[in-house]
Amino acid sequence: MTSTIVATAWVCVRDRRVLVVRPHYTDAFYLPGGKPEPGETHAEAAAREVWEEVGLVLNPADLTLYTEIVAPAHNRPPGTSVQLVCFTGGDRGAEPSAAAEIGEIDWFTPADSARCAPAIQLLVAELATAGLI
């Protein structure tokens, strides 16, 4: 049986590096983000999750759809994929800090992508191809 998890994420690039987070319970890095709650738009979910995970306030109206990625879901049963809806925008330059379930924050280049979940590896490759990181 196959299933798809829909999640949202925020793509924050500074100094040719992308912001990533690692929850306490896993070895892989992800983008700040998560699953939408009932009634939330994808942009609202991304903004809420960024606040919960790294303490940055984003206005959902300032977010722009960057890309959607479908990949095998990390740490999920075989046949499970994630549809990751990625947004950019809203970055005011404040420093993120680990909160909630986040154990580590880092800024990655393409050389670090092997440490990321599969969907994030694809996103890092897209950012590198676009010359952003």
N, CA, C and O atoms as a Tinker XYZ file with bonds, in Angstrom:
   532  protein
     1  N      0.839000   -1.184000    0.000000    73     2
     2  CA     0.000000    0.000000    0.000000    64     1     3
     3  C      0.888000    1.253000    0.000000    63     2     4     5
     4  O      1.874000    1.319000    0.734000    81     3
     5  N      0.545000    2.206000   -0.797000    73     3     6
     6  CA     1.298000    3.450000   -0.839000    64     5     7
     7  C      0.474000    4.567000   -0.218000    63     6     8     9
     8  O     -0.756000    4.555000   -0.262000    81     7
     9  N      1.170000    5.519000    0.352000    73     7    10
    10  CA     0.503000    6.694000    0.908000    64     9    11
    11  C      1.401000    7.903000    0.715000    63    10    12    13
    12  O      2.617000    7.783000    0.559000    81    11
    13  N      0.771000    9.069000    0.732000    73    11    14
    14  CA     1.512000   10.314000    0.564000    64    13    15
    15  C      1.197000   11.243000    1.723000    63    14    16    17
    16  O      0.036000   11.447000    2.076000    81    15
    17  N      2.233000   11.794000    2.303000    73    15    18
    18  CA     2.121000   12.784000    3.370000    64    17    19
    19  C      2.334000   14.152000    2.733000    63    18    20    21
    20  O      3.327000   14.362000    2.037000    81    19
    21  N      1.423000   15.072000    2.961000    73    19    22
    22  CA     1.594000   16.435000    2.471000    64    21    23
    23  C      2.206000   17.257000    3.601000    63    22    24    25
    24  O      1.697000   17.269000    4.722000    81    23
    25  N      3.293000   17.936000    3.295000    73    23    26
    26  CA     3.959000   18.794000    4.271000    64    25    27
    27  C      4.367000   20.093000    3.595000    63    26    28    29
    28  O      4.526000   20.159000    2.375000    81    27
    29  N      4.534000   21.120000    4.411000    73    27    30
    30  CA     4.984000   22.416000    3.907000    64    29    31
    31  C      6.352000   22.717000    4.484000    63    30    32    33
    32  O      6.725000   22.168000    5.521000    81    31
    33  N      7.096000   23.577000    3.829000    73    31    34
    34  CA     8.431000   23.918000    4.306000    64    33    35
    35  C      8.809000   25.320000    3.839000    63    34    36    37
    36  O      8.266000   25.850000    2.869000    81    35
    37  N      9.750000   25.891000    4.562000    73    35    38
    38  CA    10.266000   27.221000    4.234000    64    37    39
    39  C     11.708000   27.099000    3.774000    63    38    40    41
    40  O     12.538000   26.501000    4.459000    81    39
    41  N     12.000000   27.661000    2.626000    73    39    42
    42  CA    13.340000   27.670000    2.055000    64    41    43
    43  C     13.965000   29.025000    2.367000    63    42    44    45
    44  O     13.538000   30.050000    1.836000    81    43
    45  N     14.968000   29.023000    3.224000    73    43    46
    46  CA    15.663000   30.257000    3.603000    64    45    47
    47  C     17.122000   30.123000    3.189000    63    46    48    49
    48  O     17.858000   29.307000    3.744000    81    47
    49  N     17.537000   30.921000    2.220000    73    47    50
    50  CA    18.909000   30.899000    1.729000    64    49    51
    51  C     19.584000   32.201000    2.121000    63    50    52    53
    52  O     19.087000   33.290000    1.834000    81    51
    53  N     20.716000   32.068000    2.776000    73    51    54
    54  CA    21.561000   33.216000    3.129000    64    53    55
    55  C     23.011000   32.836000    2.855000    63    54    56    57
    56  O     23.432000   31.723000    3.169000    81    55
    57  N     23.755000   33.733000    2.285000    73    55    58
    58  CA    25.181000   33.511000    2.012000    64    57    59
    59  C     25.428000   32.175000    1.300000    63    58    60    61
    60  O     26.377000   31.456000    1.613000    81    59
    61  N     24.553000   31.863000    0.338000    73    59    62
    62  CA    24.676000   30.654000   -0.486000    64    61    63
    63  C     24.594000   29.361000    0.323000    63    62    64    65
    64  O     25.187000   28.346000   -0.041000    81    63
    65  N     23.843000   29.421000    1.433000    73    63    66
    66  CA    23.574000   28.243000    2.261000    64    65    67
    67  C     22.083000   28.219000    2.582000    63    66    68    69
    68  O     21.444000   29.267000    2.679000    81    67
    69  N     21.528000   27.005000    2.749000    73    67    70
    70  CA    20.113000   26.876000    3.055000    64    69    71
    71  C     19.945000   26.450000    4.518000    63    70    72    73
    72  O     20.684000   25.601000    5.017000    81    71
    73  N     18.981000   27.040000    5.183000    73    71    74
    74  CA    18.669000   26.725000    6.572000    64    73    75
    75  C     18.051000   25.329000    6.659000    63    74    76    77
    76  O     17.097000   25.016000    5.947000    81    75
    77  N     18.603000   24.503000    7.533000    73    75    78
    78  CA    18.060000   23.170000    7.785000    64    77    79
    79  C     17.949000   22.950000    9.287000    63    78    80    81
    80  O     18.635000   23.595000   10.080000    81    79
    81  N     17.076000   22.030000    9.656000    73    79    82
    82  CA    16.873000   21.689000   11.060000    64    81    83
    83  C     16.901000   20.167000   11.208000    63    82    84    85
    84  O     16.553000   19.431000   10.284000    81    83
    85  N     17.323000   19.713000   12.388000    73    83    86
    86  CA    17.301000   18.281000   12.691000    64    85    87
    87  C     16.509000   18.081000   13.976000    63    86    88    89
    88  O     16.925000   18.532000   15.043000    81    87
    89  N     15.368000   17.405000   13.876000    73    87    90
    90  CA    14.620000   17.100000   15.095000    64    89    91
    91  C     15.408000   16.147000   16.001000    63    90    92    93
    92  O     16.255000   15.388000   15.530000    81    91
    93  N     15.121000   16.196000   17.289000    73    91    94
    94  CA    15.796000   15.329000   18.268000    64    93    95
    95  C     15.697000   13.852000   17.901000    63    94    96    97
    96  O     16.631000   13.089000   18.146000    81    95
    97  N     14.585000   13.451000   17.321000    73    95    98
    98  CA    14.272000   12.036000   17.138000    64    97    99
    99  C     14.821000   11.424000   15.843000    63    98   100   101
   100  O     14.502000   10.273000   15.544000    81    99
   101  N     15.626000   12.143000   15.073000    73    99   102
   102  CA    16.130000   11.591000   13.816000    64   101   103
   103  C     17.556000   12.042000   13.549000    63   102   104   105
   104  O     18.060000   12.979000   14.168000    81   103
   105  N     18.190000   11.356000   12.616000    73   103   106
   106  CA    19.554000   11.708000   12.223000    64   105   107
   107  C     19.579000   12.587000   10.981000    63   106   108   109
   108  O     20.641000   13.076000   10.595000    81   107
   109  N     18.432000   12.796000   10.350000    73   107   110
   110  CA    18.380000   13.532000    9.088000    64   109   111
   111  C     17.960000   14.982000    9.296000    63   110   112   113
   112  O     17.231000   15.314000   10.230000    81   111
   113  N     18.443000   15.827000    8.401000    73   111   114
   114  CA    18.063000   17.240000    8.407000    64   113   115
   115  C     16.909000   17.471000    7.432000    63   114   116   117
   116  O     16.798000   16.808000    6.400000    81   115
   117  N     16.061000   18.422000    7.786000    73   115   118
   118  CA    14.886000   18.807000    7.009000    64   117   119
   119  C     14.888000   20.325000    6.880000    63   118   120   121
   120  O     15.739000   21.001000    7.457000    81   119
   121  N     13.943000   20.852000    6.130000    73   119   122
   122  CA    13.665000   22.284000    6.166000    64   121   123
   123  C     12.715000   22.538000    7.318000    63   122   124   125
   124  O     11.969000   21.637000    7.702000    81   123
   125  N     12.720000   23.752000    7.888000    73   123   126
   126  CA    11.680000   24.060000    8.871000    64   125   127
   127  C     10.314000   23.921000    8.195000    63   126   128   129
   128  O     10.096000   24.457000    7.109000    81   127
   129  N      9.408000   23.209000    8.836000    73   127   130
   130  CA     8.086000   23.018000    8.254000    64   129   131
   131  C      7.388000   21.829000    8.860000    63   130   132   133
   132  O      7.867000   21.242000    9.831000    81   131
   133  N      6.253000   21.472000    8.289000    73   131   134
   134  CA     5.493000   20.339000    8.798000    64   133   135
   135  C      4.142000   20.232000    8.123000    63   134   136   137
   136  O      3.878000   20.877000    7.108000    81   135
   137  N      3.290000   19.399000    8.711000    73   135   138
   138  CA     1.978000   19.125000    8.133000    64   137   139
   139  C      0.984000   20.239000    8.456000    63   138   140   141
   140  O      0.972000   20.764000    9.570000    81   139
   141  N      0.154000   20.595000    7.480000    73   139   142
   142  CA    -0.899000   21.582000    7.743000    64   141   143
   143  C     -1.937000   21.022000    8.719000    63   142   144   145
   144  O     -2.253000   19.832000    8.706000    81   143
   145  N     -2.451000   21.904000    9.554000    73   143   146
   146  CA    -3.561000   21.554000   10.430000    64   145   147
   147  C     -4.860000   21.790000    9.672000    63   146   148   149
   148  O     -4.873000   22.539000    8.696000    81   147
   149  N     -5.962000   21.159000   10.106000    73   147   150
   150  CA    -7.244000   21.357000    9.408000    64   149   151
   151  C     -7.585000   22.841000    9.275000    63   150   152   153
   152  O     -7.518000   23.594000   10.246000    81   151
   153  N     -7.951000   23.245000    8.063000    73   151   154
   154  CA    -8.334000   24.628000    7.800000    64   153   155
   155  C     -7.190000   25.561000    7.464000    63   154   156   157
   156  O     -7.428000   26.711000    7.094000    81   155
   157  N     -5.957000   25.103000    7.580000    73   155   158
   158  CA    -4.797000   25.942000    7.266000    64   157   159
   159  C     -4.441000   25.852000    5.790000    63   158   160   161
   160  O     -4.545000   24.786000    5.183000    81   159
   161  N     -4.024000   26.969000    5.219000    73   159   162
   162  CA    -3.428000   26.932000    3.887000    64   161   163
   163  C     -2.000000   26.419000    4.032000    63   162   164   165
   164  O     -1.464000   26.347000    5.137000    81   163
   165  N     -1.402000   26.069000    2.920000    73   163   166
   166  CA    -0.011000   25.616000    2.978000    64   165   167
   167  C      0.908000   26.730000    3.492000    63   166   168   169
   168  O      1.807000   26.470000    4.292000    81   167
   169  N      0.689000   27.948000    3.045000    73   167   170
   170  CA     1.519000   29.070000    3.506000    64   169   171
   171  C      1.333000   29.307000    5.008000    63   170   172   173
   172  O      2.304000   29.575000    5.716000    81   171
   173  N      0.105000   29.211000    5.492000    73   171   174
   174  CA    -0.133000   29.382000    6.929000    64   173   175
   175  C      0.560000   28.287000    7.731000    63   174   176   177
   176  O      1.131000   28.552000    8.789000    81   175
   177  N      0.510000   27.067000    7.228000    73   175   178
   178  CA     1.183000   25.962000    7.916000    64   177   179
   179  C      2.690000   26.180000    7.955000    63   178   180   181
   180  O      3.323000   25.961000    8.988000    81   179
   181  N      3.267000   26.609000    6.839000    73   179   182
   182  CA     4.711000   26.860000    6.801000    64   181   183
   183  C      5.093000   27.940000    7.810000    63   182   184   185
   184  O      6.064000   27.786000    8.550000    81   183
   185  N      4.334000   29.025000    7.838000    73   183   186
   186  CA     4.640000   30.120000    8.776000    64   185   187
   187  C      4.513000   29.649000   10.226000    63   186   188   189
   188  O      5.364000   29.974000   11.054000    81   187
   189  N      3.468000   28.893000   10.539000    73   187   190
   190  CA     3.283000   28.399000   11.905000    64   189   191
   191  C      4.427000   27.466000   12.301000    63   190   192   193
   192  O      4.981000   27.586000   13.393000    81   191
   193  N      4.773000   26.549000   11.422000    73   191   194
   194  CA     5.839000   25.597000   11.732000    64   193   195
   195  C      7.191000   26.288000   11.897000    63   194   196   197
   196  O      7.978000   25.899000   12.760000    81   195
   197  N      7.470000   27.301000   11.090000    73   195   198
   198  CA     8.723000   28.053000   11.238000    64   197   199
   199  C      8.770000   28.715000   12.617000    63   198   200   201
   200  O      9.803000   28.691000   13.286000    81   199
   201  N      7.662000   29.296000   13.033000    73   199   202
   202  CA     7.596000   29.908000   14.361000    64   201   203
   203  C      7.837000   28.857000   15.443000    63   202   204   205
   204  O      8.621000   29.082000   16.366000    81   203
   205  N      7.167000   27.714000   15.331000    73   203   206
   206  CA     7.294000   26.667000   16.349000    64   205   207
   207  C      8.692000   26.063000   16.391000    63   206   208   209
   208  O      9.191000   25.750000   17.472000    81   207
   209  N      9.331000   25.895000   15.245000    73   207   210
   210  CA    10.600000   25.181000   15.191000    64   209   211
   211  C     11.831000   26.055000   15.338000    63   210   212   213
   212  O     12.818000   25.624000   15.933000    81   211
   213  N     11.799000   27.280000   14.809000    73   211   214
   214  CA    13.003000   28.123000   14.849000    64   213   215
   215  C     12.748000   29.538000   15.357000    63   214   216   217
   216  O     13.657000   30.368000   15.358000    81   215
   217  N     11.515000   29.820000   15.791000    73   215   218
   218  CA    11.219000   31.086000   16.444000    64   217   219
   219  C     11.174000   32.310000   15.550000    63   218   220   221
   220  O     11.243000   33.433000   16.049000    81   219
   221  N     11.060000   32.127000   14.241000    73   219   222
   222  CA    10.983000   33.270000   13.337000    64   221   223
   223  C      9.530000   33.523000   12.944000    63   222   224   225
   224  O      8.785000   32.585000   12.660000    81   223
   225  N      9.136000   34.784000   12.928000    73   223   226
   226  CA     7.773000   35.160000   12.564000    64   225   227
   227  C      7.730000   35.454000   11.068000    63   226   228   229
   228  O      8.435000   36.333000   10.572000    81   227
   229  N      6.891000   34.704000   10.360000    73   227   230
   230  CA     6.678000   34.926000    8.931000    64   229   231
   231  C      5.210000   35.246000    8.707000    63   230   232   233
   232  O      4.330000   34.653000    9.331000    81   231
   233  N      4.955000   36.184000    7.817000    73   231   234
   234  CA     3.585000   36.479000    7.411000    64   233   235
   235  C      3.261000   35.575000    6.223000    63   234   236   237
   236  O      3.936000   35.655000    5.197000    81   235
   237  N      2.245000   34.719000    6.335000    73   235   238
   238  CA     1.920000   33.835000    5.216000    64   237   239
   239  C      1.715000   34.583000    3.896000    63   238   240   241
   240  O      1.995000   34.039000    2.827000    81   239
   241  N      1.230000   35.826000    3.963000    73   239   242
   242  CA     1.007000   36.612000    2.744000    64   241   243
   243  C      2.325000   36.977000    2.050000    63   242   244   245
   244  O      2.327000   37.303000    0.862000    81   243
   245  N      3.440000   36.926000    2.778000    73   243   246
   246  CA     4.746000   37.242000    2.205000    64   245   247
   247  C      5.437000   36.028000    1.578000    63   246   248   249
   248  O      6.506000   36.162000    0.983000    81   247
   249  N      4.837000   34.862000    1.710000    73   247   250
   250  CA     5.455000   33.639000    1.202000    64   249   251
   251  C      5.030000   33.378000   -0.238000    63   250   252   253
   252  O      3.884000   33.610000   -0.620000    81   251
   253  N      5.986000   32.888000   -1.025000    73   251   254
   254  CA     5.770000   32.582000   -2.437000    64   253   255
   255  C      6.106000   31.119000   -2.672000    63   254   256   257
   256  O      7.140000   30.635000   -2.210000    81   255
   257  N      5.240000   30.413000   -3.386000    73   255   258
   258  CA     5.517000   29.022000   -3.718000    64   257   259
   259  C      6.813000   28.953000   -4.520000    63   258   260   261
   260  O      6.954000   29.636000   -5.535000    81   259
   261  N      7.754000   28.135000   -4.070000    73   259   262
   262  CA     9.024000   27.962000   -4.771000    64   261   263
   263  C      9.009000   26.690000   -5.614000    63   262   264   265
   264  O      9.324000   26.723000   -6.803000    81   263
   265  N      8.646000   25.577000   -4.996000    73   263   266
   266  CA     8.625000   24.295000   -5.699000    64   265   267
   267  C      7.820000   23.295000   -4.886000    63   266   268   269
   268  O      7.561000   23.498000   -3.700000    81   267
   269  N      7.432000   22.217000   -5.542000    73   267   270
   270  CA     6.841000   21.068000   -4.863000    64   269   271
   271  C      7.683000   19.854000   -5.213000    63   270   272   273
   272  O      8.014000   19.630000   -6.377000    81   271
   273  N      8.023000   19.083000   -4.211000    73   271   274
   274  CA     8.888000   17.921000   -4.390000    64   273   275
   275  C      8.164000   16.692000   -3.869000    63   274   276   277
   276  O      7.574000   16.728000   -2.788000    81   275
   277  N      8.204000   15.616000   -4.622000    73   275   278
   278  CA     7.688000   14.333000   -4.160000    64   277   279
   279  C      8.874000   13.382000   -4.081000    63   278   280   281
   280  O      9.626000   13.220000   -5.042000    81   279
   281  N      9.027000   12.752000   -2.907000    73   279   282
   282  CA    10.165000   11.860000   -2.669000    64   281   283
   283  C      9.771000   10.830000   -1.617000    63   282   284   285
   284  O      8.765000   11.001000   -0.930000    81   283
   285  N     10.554000    9.765000   -1.486000    73   283   286
   286  CA    10.294000    8.820000   -0.407000    64   285   287
   287  C     10.361000    9.544000    0.945000    63   286   288   289
   288  O     11.244000   10.370000    1.178000    81   287
   289  N      9.421000    9.221000    1.820000    73   287   290
   290  CA     9.391000    9.850000    3.143000    64   289   291
   291  C     10.424000    9.196000    4.051000    63   290   292   293
   292  O     10.469000    7.971000    4.168000    81   291
   293  N     11.245000   10.006000    4.685000    73   291   294
   294  CA    12.292000    9.518000    5.588000    64   293   295
   295  C     11.661000    8.969000    6.867000    63   294   296   297
   296  O     10.733000    9.563000    7.415000    81   295
   297  N     12.169000    7.839000    7.334000    73   295   298
   298  CA    11.712000    7.211000    8.590000    64   297   299
   299  C     10.230000    6.852000    8.578000    63   298   300   301
   300  O      9.581000    6.877000    9.623000    81   299
   301  N      9.694000    6.523000    7.419000    73   299   302
   302  CA     8.297000    6.092000    7.283000    64   301   303
   303  C      8.291000    4.713000    6.629000    63   302   304   305
   304  O      9.295000    4.298000    6.049000    81   303
   305  N      7.174000    4.004000    6.717000    73   303   306
   306  CA     7.119000    2.667000    6.095000    64   305   307
   307  C      7.386000    2.721000    4.592000    63   306   308   309
   308  O      7.121000    3.736000    3.946000    81   307
   309  N      7.911000    1.624000    4.036000    73   307   310
   310  CA     8.130000    1.563000    2.586000    64   309   311
   311  C      6.836000    1.884000    1.840000    63   310   312   313
   312  O      5.748000    1.492000    2.262000    81   311
   313  N      6.971000    2.597000    0.736000    73   311   314
   314  CA     5.822000    2.991000   -0.054000    64   313   315
   315  C      5.216000    4.324000    0.356000    63   314   316   317
   316  O      4.282000    4.811000   -0.281000    81   315
   317  N      5.751000    4.913000    1.426000    73   315   318
   318  CA     5.264000    6.221000    1.876000    64   317   319
   319  C      6.102000    7.313000    1.231000    63   318   320   321
   320  O      7.331000    7.279000    1.286000    81   319
   321  N      5.432000    8.277000    0.622000    73   319   322
   322  CA     6.158000    9.414000    0.059000    64   321   323
   323  C      5.687000   10.703000    0.707000    63   322   324   325
   324  O      4.647000   10.755000    1.363000    81   323
   325  N      6.471000   11.720000    0.506000    73   323   326
   326  CA     6.118000   13.046000    0.996000    64   325   327
   327  C      5.972000   13.970000   -0.203000    63   326   328   329
   328  O      6.787000   13.957000   -1.125000    81   327
   329  N      4.920000   14.766000   -0.167000    73   327   330
   330  CA     4.755000   15.855000   -1.129000    64   329   331
   331  C      5.093000   17.113000   -0.353000    63   330   332   333
   332  O      4.306000   17.569000    0.476000    81   331
   333  N      6.256000   17.671000   -0.620000    73   331   334
   334  CA     6.764000   18.815000    0.128000    64   333   335
   335  C      6.501000   20.097000   -0.651000    63   334   336   337
   336  O      7.061000   20.306000   -1.727000    81   335
   337  N      5.647000   20.952000   -0.103000    73   335   338
   338  CA     5.281000   22.222000   -0.719000    64   337   339
   339  C      6.206000   23.281000   -0.106000    63   338   340   341
   340  O      6.087000   23.603000    1.076000    81   339
   341  N      7.116000   23.814000   -0.905000    73   339   342
   342  CA     8.178000   24.694000   -0.411000    64   341   343
   343  C      7.923000   26.155000   -0.764000    63   342   344   345
   344  O      7.565000   26.486000   -1.895000    81   343
   345  N      8.115000   27.016000    0.224000    73   343   346
   346  CA     7.919000   28.453000    0.065000    64   345   347
   347  C      9.209000   29.211000    0.321000    63   346   348   349
   348  O     10.063000   28.764000    1.086000    81   347
   349  N      9.344000   30.358000   -0.323000    73   347   350
   350  CA    10.393000   31.321000   -0.032000    64   349   351
   351  C      9.713000   32.618000    0.394000    63   350   352   353
   352  O      8.490000   32.743000    0.338000    81   351
   353  N     10.533000   33.581000    0.823000    73   351   354
   354  CA    10.017000   34.898000    1.179000    64   353   355
   355  C      9.842000   35.074000    2.672000    63   354   356   357
   356  O      9.924000   34.124000    3.451000    81   355
   357  N      9.599000   36.317000    3.044000    73   355   358
   358  CA     9.330000   36.642000    4.434000    64   357   359
   359  C     10.546000   36.732000    5.333000    63   358   360   361
   360  O     10.404000   37.035000    6.517000    81   359
   361  N     11.743000   36.478000    4.806000    73   359   362
   362  CA    12.954000   36.483000    5.630000    64   361   363
   363  C     13.355000   37.918000    5.966000    63   362   364   365
   364  O     13.606000   38.736000    5.081000    81   363
   365  N     13.407000   38.194000    7.248000    73   363   366
   366  CA    13.803000   39.533000    7.709000    64   365   367
   367  C     15.210000   39.541000    8.316000    63   366   368   369
   368  O     15.641000   40.542000    8.889000    81   367
   369  N     15.923000   38.411000    8.182000    73   367   370
   370  CA    17.304000   38.355000    8.628000    64   369   371
   371  C     17.514000   38.042000   10.094000    63   370   372   373
   372  O     18.653000   38.044000   10.559000    81   371
   373  N     16.446000   37.772000   10.840000    73   371   374
   374  CA    16.591000   37.418000   12.251000    64   373   375
   375  C     17.273000   36.056000   12.362000    63   374   376   377
   376  O     17.213000   35.244000   11.439000    81   375
   377  N     17.914000   35.818000   13.488000    73   375   378
   378  CA    18.615000   34.555000   13.678000    64   377   379
   379  C     17.669000   33.479000   14.189000    63   378   380   381
   380  O     16.993000   33.680000   15.198000    81   379
   381  N     17.612000   32.342000   13.506000    73   379   382
   382  CA    16.780000   31.239000   13.986000    64   381   383
   383  C     17.405000   30.579000   15.210000    63   382   384   385
   384  O     18.624000   30.599000   15.382000    81   383
   385  N     16.569000   29.999000   16.051000    73   383   386
   386  CA    17.072000   29.230000   17.192000    64   385   387
   387  C     16.195000   27.999000   17.369000    63   386   388   389
   388  O     14.988000   28.042000   17.133000    81   387
   389  N     16.807000   26.915000   17.781000    73   387   390
   390  CA    16.099000   25.645000   17.922000    64   389   391
   391  C     15.025000   25.740000   18.989000    63   390   392   393
   392  O     15.267000   26.244000   20.085000    81   391
   393  N     13.828000   25.247000   18.658000    73   391   394
   394  CA    12.711000   25.220000   19.601000    64   393   395
   395  C     11.915000   23.940000   19.343000    63   394   396   397
   396  O     12.195000   23.206000   18.395000    81   395
   397  N     10.930000   23.682000   20.188000    73   395   398
   398  CA    10.066000   22.501000   20.063000    64   397   399
   399  C     10.934000   21.249000   19.952000    63   398   400   401
   400  O     11.799000   21.013000   20.795000    81   399
   401  N     10.700000   20.443000   18.903000    73   399   402
   402  CA    11.415000   19.172000   18.765000    64   401   403
   403  C     12.764000   19.309000   18.067000    63   402   404   405
   404  O     13.425000   18.301000   17.822000    81   403
   405  N     13.185000   20.515000   17.744000    73   403   406
   406  CA    14.421000   20.717000   16.981000    64   405   407
   407  C     15.641000   20.630000   17.900000    63   406   408   409
   408  O     15.743000   21.340000   18.901000    81   407
   409  N     16.559000   19.741000   17.530000    73   407   410
   410  CA    17.777000   19.555000   18.302000    64   409   411
   411  C     18.970000   20.294000   17.737000    63   410   412   413
   412  O     19.940000   20.561000   18.447000    81   411
   413  N     18.900000   20.626000   16.452000    73   411   414
   414  CA    20.055000   21.257000   15.805000    64   413   415
   415  C     19.599000   22.078000   14.608000    63   414   416   417
   416  O     18.682000   21.690000   13.884000    81   415
   417  N     20.250000   23.217000   14.411000    73   415   418
   418  CA    20.040000   24.082000   13.253000    64   417   419
   419  C     21.382000   24.213000   12.543000    63   418   420   421
   420  O     22.431000   24.257000   13.186000    81   419
   421  N     21.344000   24.275000   11.224000    73   419   422
   422  CA    22.590000   24.459000   10.487000    64   421   423
   423  C     22.272000   25.144000    9.158000    63   422   424   425
   424  O     21.108000   25.309000    8.794000    81   423
   425  N     23.306000   25.533000    8.452000    73   423   426
   426  CA    23.199000   26.137000    7.123000    64   425   427
   427  C     24.020000   25.262000    6.191000    63   426   428   429
   428  O     25.237000   25.164000    6.344000    81   427
   429  N     23.360000   24.621000    5.218000    73   427   430
   430  CA    24.007000   23.629000    4.366000    64   429   431
   431  C     24.289000   24.155000    2.962000    63   430   432   433
   432  O     23.583000   25.010000    2.428000    81   431
   433  N     25.357000   23.599000    2.394000    73   431   434
   434  CA    25.688000   23.751000    0.978000    64   433   435
   435  C     25.403000   22.391000    0.318000    63   434   436   437
   436  O     25.059000   21.436000    1.012000    81   435
   437  N     25.542000   22.294000   -1.002000    73   435   438
   438  CA    25.343000   20.993000   -1.650000    64   437   439
   439  C     26.246000   19.889000   -1.079000    63   438   440   441
   440  O     25.861000   18.720000   -1.097000    81   439
   441  N     27.416000   20.231000   -0.583000    73   439   442
   442  CA    28.326000   19.231000   -0.026000    64   441   443
   443  C     27.747000   18.528000    1.201000    63   442   444   445
   444  O     28.205000   17.443000    1.558000    81   443
   445  N     26.750000   19.127000    1.851000    73   443   446
   446  CA    26.162000   18.566000    3.064000    64   445   447
   447  C     24.895000   17.758000    2.801000    63   446   448   449
   448  O     24.336000   17.183000    3.735000    81   447
   449  N     24.432000   17.701000    1.564000    73   447   450
   450  CA    23.092000   17.169000    1.285000    64   449   451
   451  C     22.911000   15.701000    1.662000    63   450   452   453
   452  O     21.779000   15.283000    1.902000    81   451
   453  N     23.964000   14.910000    1.723000    73   451   454
   454  CA    23.824000   13.500000    2.102000    64   453   455
   455  C     23.281000   13.350000    3.523000    63   454   456   457
   456  O     22.778000   12.284000    3.879000    81   455
   457  N     23.376000   14.384000    4.326000    73   455   458
   458  CA    22.882000   14.351000    5.707000    64   457   459
   459  C     21.397000   14.705000    5.792000    63   458   460   461
   460  O     20.832000   14.746000    6.884000    81   459
   461  N     20.765000   14.962000    4.645000    73   459   462
   462  CA    19.366000   15.392000    4.601000    64   461   463
   463  C     18.432000   14.246000    4.216000    63   462   464   465
   464  O     18.852000   13.251000    3.625000    81   463
   465  N     17.157000   14.412000    4.566000    73   463   466
   466  CA    16.110000   13.503000    4.115000    64   465   467
   467  C     16.036000   13.560000    2.589000    63   466   468   469
   468  O     16.461000   14.551000    1.994000    81   467
   469  N     15.507000   12.520000    1.946000    73   467   470
   470  CA    15.490000   12.473000    0.472000    64   469   471
   471  C     14.875000   13.708000   -0.201000    63   470   472   473
   472  O     15.434000   14.211000   -1.176000    81   471
   473  N     13.754000   14.197000    0.292000    73   471   474
   474  CA    13.124000   15.365000   -0.341000    64   473   475
   475  C     14.025000   16.593000   -0.239000    63   474   476   477
   476  O     14.066000   17.412000   -1.157000    81   475
   477  N     14.741000   16.723000    0.868000    73   475   478
   478  CA    15.616000   17.882000    1.059000    64   477   479
   479  C     16.845000   17.755000    0.160000    63   478   480   481
   480  O     17.365000   18.763000   -0.319000    81   479
   481  N     17.308000   16.538000   -0.073000    73   479   482
   482  CA    18.412000   16.342000   -1.014000    64   481   483
   483  C     18.012000   16.836000   -2.406000    63   482   484   485
   484  O     18.807000   17.475000   -3.094000    81   483
   485  N     16.777000   16.537000   -2.816000    73   483   486
   486  CA    16.300000   17.017000   -4.114000    64   485   487
   487  C     16.197000   18.536000   -4.139000    63   486   488   489
   488  O     16.549000   19.167000   -5.135000    81   487
   489  N     15.718000   19.123000   -3.051000    73   487   490
   490  CA    15.610000   20.585000   -2.980000    64   489   491
   491  C     16.990000   21.227000   -3.051000    63   490   492   493
   492  O     17.180000   22.203000   -3.777000    81   491
   493  N     17.953000   20.693000   -2.307000    73   491   494
   494  CA    19.324000   21.237000   -2.334000    64   493   495
   495  C     19.868000   21.187000   -3.765000    63   494   496   497
   496  O     20.519000   22.132000   -4.211000    81   495
   497  N     19.605000   20.098000   -4.481000    73   495   498
   498  CA    20.058000   20.000000   -5.872000    64   497   499
   499  C     19.396000   21.072000   -6.733000    63   498   500   501
   500  O     20.051000   21.668000   -7.588000    81   499
   501  N     18.089000   21.327000   -6.515000    73   499   502
   502  CA    17.398000   22.385000   -7.267000    64   501   503
   503  C     18.020000   23.749000   -6.972000    63   502   504   505
   504  O     18.242000   24.545000   -7.885000    81   503
   505  N     18.299000   24.015000   -5.701000    73   503   506
   506  CA    18.893000   25.305000   -5.329000    64   505   507
   507  C     20.283000   25.469000   -5.946000    63   506   508   509
   508  O     20.654000   26.559000   -6.383000    81   507
   509  N     21.043000   24.376000   -5.976000    73   507   510
   510  CA    22.388000   24.427000   -6.572000    64   509   511
   511  C     22.294000   24.667000   -8.078000    63   510   512   513
   512  O     23.044000   25.477000   -8.624000    81   511
   513  N     21.387000   23.976000   -8.745000    73   511   514
   514  CA    21.190000   24.160000  -10.195000    64   513   515
   515  C     20.784000   25.589000  -10.511000    63   514   516   517
   516  O     21.189000   26.143000  -11.533000    81   515
   517  N     19.979000   26.189000   -9.629000    73   515   518
   518  CA    19.539000   27.565000   -9.830000    64   517   519
   519  C     20.622000   28.586000   -9.467000    63   518   520   521
   520  O     20.432000   29.789000   -9.644000    81   519
   521  N     21.767000   28.092000   -8.954000    73   519   522
   522  CA    22.859000   28.994000   -8.590000    64   521   523
   523  C     22.619000   29.739000   -7.290000    63   522   524   525
   524  O     23.270000   30.753000   -7.038000    81   523
   525  N     21.702000   29.264000   -6.458000    73   523   526
   526  CA    21.397000   29.955000   -5.209000    64   525   527
   527  C     22.279000   29.519000   -4.048000    63   526   528   529
   528  O     22.526000   30.282000   -3.114000    81   527
   529  N     22.751000   28.270000   -4.125000    73   527   530
   530  CA    23.683000   27.787000   -3.093000    64   529   531
   531  C     24.850000   27.095000   -3.764000    63   530   532
   532  O     25.755000   26.612000   -3.084000    81   531
